[in-house]
Amino acid sequence: MTITRTTHRTVTFFHPFRLEGYDELFQPGTYEVETLEELDLMAATRSYKKVKSNLHIWSRDDKTTSERVLVLDPVILDSALVLDSDPLREEERARMIGETGNDAGQDDGEGPGNAGDDDSPSHTTEPGRAFRLSQPDQRTP
């Protein structure tokens, strides 16, 4: 038997953002998140592993309100929140937002199809990968 729990939290994005697996640009705002967690039976102390997150997106027009629920890997959501909240990563955030838009690559004349630039954070929609590549290795041999 697997022991699970669901945690509820509210997250706020201050900038437009993208999520891996979705082509759309999400607007800044406050979102409700439910995260399913499983008890880690192999851990020495009681701890839970995040299994999946549900991001609730509400939209409203003149007469109706609708809700959409995105099922995400918790790592993807956490990576997007880290990128959104870090003031030192403004350029990376701008590249990520404009990446699949109409103006992607117009400011420097380069696009995602250029050879040899595959390791650049501006050429990925994976927030986790972009985060890892933007952090230089400070260790000395």
C-alpha positions as CSV (number, residue, x, y, z in Angstrom):
1,M,0.0,0.0,0.0
2,T,1.3,3.4,-0.9
3,I,0.7,6.3,1.5
4,T,0.1,9.6,-0.2
5,R,-0.9,13.1,0.8
6,T,-2.0,16.1,-1.2
7,T,-0.7,19.6,-0.4
8,H,-2.3,22.8,-1.5
9,R,-0.5,26.1,-2.1
10,T,-0.9,29.3,-3.9
11,V,2.0,30.5,-6.2
12,T,2.5,33.9,-7.8
13,F,4.3,34.5,-11.0
14,F,5.5,38.1,-11.5
15,H,6.4,37.7,-15.2
16,P,4.9,35.9,-18.2
17,F,6.2,32.3,-18.2
18,R,6.3,29.1,-20.2
19,L,6.1,25.5,-19.0
20,E,7.8,22.5,-20.6
21,G,5.3,20.5,-22.6
22,Y,3.0,23.5,-23.3
23,D,3.5,25.9,-26.2
24,E,1.5,28.8,-24.8
25,L,2.7,31.8,-22.8
26,F,1.1,32.0,-19.4
27,Q,0.2,35.3,-17.9
28,P,1.6,36.5,-14.6
29,G,-0.7,36.1,-11.7
30,T,-1.6,33.9,-8.7
31,Y,-2.3,30.2,-9.3
32,E,-3.5,27.4,-7.1
33,V,-1.4,24.3,-7.1
34,E,-2.1,20.8,-5.7
35,T,0.8,18.5,-5.3
36,L,0.5,14.7,-4.8
37,E,3.3,13.3,-2.6
38,E,4.2,9.7,-1.7
39,L,5.7,8.6,1.5
40,D,9.3,7.5,0.9
41,L,9.4,4.2,2.8
42,M,13.2,3.8,2.2
43,A,14.1,7.1,4.0
44,A,15.5,7.0,7.5
45,T,13.0,9.7,8.6
46,R,9.5,10.3,7.5
47,S,9.7,12.2,4.2
48,Y,7.6,12.6,1.1
49,K,8.5,12.7,-2.6
50,K,6.6,15.0,-4.9
51,V,4.9,12.9,-7.6
52,K,2.8,15.3,-9.7
53,S,1.5,18.8,-9.5
54,N,-1.9,20.2,-10.8
55,L,-1.8,23.8,-11.8
56,H,-5.3,25.4,-11.8
57,I,-5.7,28.1,-14.5
58,W,-8.8,30.2,-14.3
59,S,-10.1,32.3,-17.2
60,R,-13.0,34.6,-17.3
61,D,-14.9,36.4,-20.1
62,D,-18.0,38.6,-19.9
63,K,-20.4,35.8,-19.0
64,T,-18.6,32.7,-18.0
65,T,-15.7,31.5,-15.9
66,S,-13.7,28.4,-16.8
67,E,-11.0,26.3,-15.2
68,R,-8.3,24.3,-16.8
69,V,-6.0,22.0,-14.9
70,L,-2.4,21.3,-16.1
71,V,-0.8,18.2,-14.8
72,L,3.0,18.8,-14.4
73,D,6.1,17.3,-13.1
74,P,6.8,19.2,-9.8
75,V,10.4,19.9,-11.0
76,I,9.1,21.8,-14.0
77,L,6.8,24.0,-11.9
78,D,9.6,24.6,-9.3
79,S,12.1,25.5,-12.1
80,A,9.6,28.0,-13.6
81,L,9.1,29.6,-10.2
82,V,12.8,29.9,-9.6
83,L,13.4,31.5,-13.0
84,D,10.5,33.9,-12.3
85,S,11.7,35.1,-8.9
86,D,15.4,35.5,-9.7
87,P,16.2,39.2,-10.5
88,L,19.7,38.3,-11.8
89,R,18.2,36.1,-14.6
90,E,16.2,38.8,-16.5
91,E,17.9,38.1,-19.8
92,E,17.4,34.4,-19.6
93,R,13.7,34.9,-18.7
94,A,13.3,37.3,-21.7
95,R,14.9,34.7,-24.1
96,M,12.6,31.9,-22.7
97,I,9.5,34.0,-23.1
98,G,10.3,35.1,-26.6
99,E,11.6,31.7,-27.7
100,T,8.6,30.4,-29.5
101,G,7.0,33.8,-30.2
102,N,7.1,35.7,-33.4
103,D,10.0,37.9,-32.3
104,A,12.3,35.0,-31.3
105,G,15.9,35.6,-32.4
106,Q,15.3,38.9,-34.1
107,D,17.4,41.1,-31.9
108,D,20.7,39.2,-32.6
109,G,19.9,37.6,-35.9
110,E,20.3,34.1,-34.5
111,G,17.6,31.5,-34.2
112,P,17.3,28.2,-32.5
113,G,18.3,26.3,-35.7
114,N,22.0,27.6,-35.7
115,A,24.5,24.8,-35.5
116,G,26.9,24.7,-32.6
117,D,24.6,26.7,-30.2
118,D,22.6,23.7,-28.8
119,D,24.0,24.1,-25.3
120,S,22.9,27.7,-24.9
121,P,20.1,28.2,-22.4
122,S,18.2,30.4,-25.0
123,H,17.6,27.4,-27.1
124,T,15.6,25.3,-24.7
125,T,12.1,25.4,-23.3
126,E,13.2,23.2,-20.4
127,P,13.4,25.5,-17.4
128,G,15.5,22.9,-15.5
129,R,18.1,22.6,-18.3
130,A,18.3,26.4,-18.7
131,F,18.9,26.7,-15.0
132,R,21.7,24.2,-14.9
133,L,23.5,25.8,-17.9
134,S,23.3,29.3,-16.5
135,Q,25.2,28.4,-13.4
136,P,28.9,28.2,-14.1
137,D,31.0,25.5,-12.3
138,Q,33.1,27.4,-9.7
139,R,35.2,24.3,-8.6
140,T,38.9,24.4,-9.4
141,P,40.7,21.2,-10.3
